[in-house]
Amino acid sequence: MPEINFRLKPRAPFRLHLTVWALRRRPNNAIDLWDGRFYRRIFSLHGVPVQISVRQTRPPDKPQLEVTAISEQRHPFRLKNELTAMLERILGLQIDLSGFYEMASDDPKIGALVRRFTGFRPPRFPTVFEALVNAIACQQRTVLVGIMLLNSLARTRNMAFGEGPAAAFAFPAPEDLGRARPETLGTLGFSRQKATTLIRLGRECAGGASHFDALAKLDDREAVTRLLELHGIGRWSAEYTMLRSTCSRLTTSLDKRTCIASSTLGRVQPMKERAGCCHVSILTKVCFISTFSLPSWTHAASSRSRPTE
């Protein structure tokens, strides 16, 4: 099989295992895979499945990632550039958190938490479409059930790498969901309302519709308004999508005020209790905590859910 290998140098400090832990949210995630050393995922590029594996080969203060991409077909030379851009987006490789560390490292309430997770980067979904589908699926019941639904969606898509039990699956494309029937998605566990929303969203995004790409250029209020125009998308889903896929202010620097899903601020109190935060500046600090897997902070901060190197 055609294979390419290349290296990436994230902005220091960087720890791959913490970032992937936040990206996956739950251990049952079968799309973003982690085996303790390698982050693996299947991407669909130009209609062909490509398996990427990423491992960190140098320490957090001088980080380096080794990337291997394997495809069942030969890809053009631009594959490396496309994968580099995708991984920088998903893993936040060039996000500058220096201002945030300076602000929070000596804080008596949150300093220990920041030191413990130094090297973490707020991850993003590769596309606005994937962020919206995640918001819809994980809002149906719980994050755990939502990820199970997403796994089922990926397995039913005809875009696999490998065969048999070892096969891995790419995230569904808009065209896949646009062609689906509500009854089919219902058998996977989606309610009829959610199934209808996913199908209409797939049709809206099919054909490479690029109007979502402009969301990052809008201010937060305008972007949320644009997302709310989509069938079945409420404020929570719109703001979650902003936070996890499009917010340019979030993805360039976390030392300034940034997009926070206001509909999720009901979670601030349990976060404050966990982290011991009671300052007026809680919203600034929560921008770090909440991006550290918005719906699963309480789960992630517990002693039963610690990442391993």
Secondary structure by P-SEA (a helix, b strand, c coil): cbbbbbcccccccccaaaaaaaaacccccccccccccbbbbbbbcccbbbbbbbbbcccccbbbbbbbbbbccccccaaaaaaaaaaaaaacccccaaaaaaacccccccaaaaaaaccccccccccaaaaaaaaaaaacccaaaaaaaaaaaaaacccccccccccccccccaaaaaaccaaaaaaacccaaaaaaaaaaaaaaccccccccccccccaaaaaaaaaacccccaaaaaaaaacccccccccccccccccccccccaaaaaaaaacccccaaaaaaaaaaacccccccccccccccccc
